[in-house]
Amino acid sequence: MKHDKRLIQEFVAYCRDWHGNEFPKQDIEQFQQEYHEHSPIWWYTAPHFLYSVLEYSLETLDFEAIIKLGFFIRDLHEQLGKLHSKQFKKVKGELTVYRGQGLPKSDLQKLKSHVGGLLSFNHFLSTSPDRLISIANARQAAENQESVRVLFVITVDLSISSTPFANIRDLQYYSSHESVLFTTHSVFRIERIQQMDKESRFWQVQLTMMEHNDGYWSSLTEFMRNEIQGPTEYHRLENESLSQIQEITVQFMIAITAPPKLNPTSSETVEDKYYVSK
């Protein structure tokens, strides 16, 4: 994961000009000087500007920022892939993790209308194996009447799982709690949604991780591979950089493009069955 200094220098220069230069100068300089001294997971979980830039760029689909961050997105994705192979290669059965968060009521309605369809989060997804901690996080997150508390319950079949995710407790900046991190734009099927308590604004959303050999997902992937070859913003990247991150941005590109019907005989489009949550 050694990079040309130019990539890091270009990202640092971009951050210095970021919306009025709001990031501490010493943090930017530390990143430039010490990037290769820490792991991508350490940088991602550290209380520095990098996390803010990454989350903002992925959630707002800021192409310029994503292009500048391409080297880091790739590094973090690849580290998760290596950890995934090490931790789960010989493990069978199912893994269940949780994520508690607040969600606008309008987004909950969109999820309800997509039950049976696909869901992706616009970022690297942090989850916990501890249900109670996740419930507490959800209770703290929904602070106004326009939001609801949501507990995502994510089930992964470890015997067929291939999407990179890993337990990062021993590598994260703070190691006081268990955390399972999924690569950006991992895709899940929405199985069911139910209200946890009729007296409160608390909902449970059951998700199952999608695998790349799923027929519908395969169609999406093939379509987007063809789209990436066309006139997209990613042609601003040099050919080498494009080839390096193309595979891990297929899910990301699906969320951006409004593709045509995958099957001429079907009335469903990608947008009918695919929802991206921030």
Secondary structure, DSSP 8 states (H G I E B T S, - for coil): ----HHHHHHHHHHHHTGGGT-S-HHHHHHHHHHGGGS-HHHHHHSSSHHHHHHHHHHHHT-HHHHHHTHHHHHHHHHHHHHHHHHHHTT--SEEEEEEEEEEEHHHHHHHHHTTTSEEEESS-EEEBS-HHHHHHHHHHH--STTEEEEEEEEEEETTT--S-EEE-TTTSS--SS--EEE-TT-EEEEEEEEEEETTTTEEEEEEEE--TTSHHHHHHHHHHHHHHTSS-GGGGS-HHHHHHHTGGGHHHHHHH-----SSTT-S--HHHHEEEE-
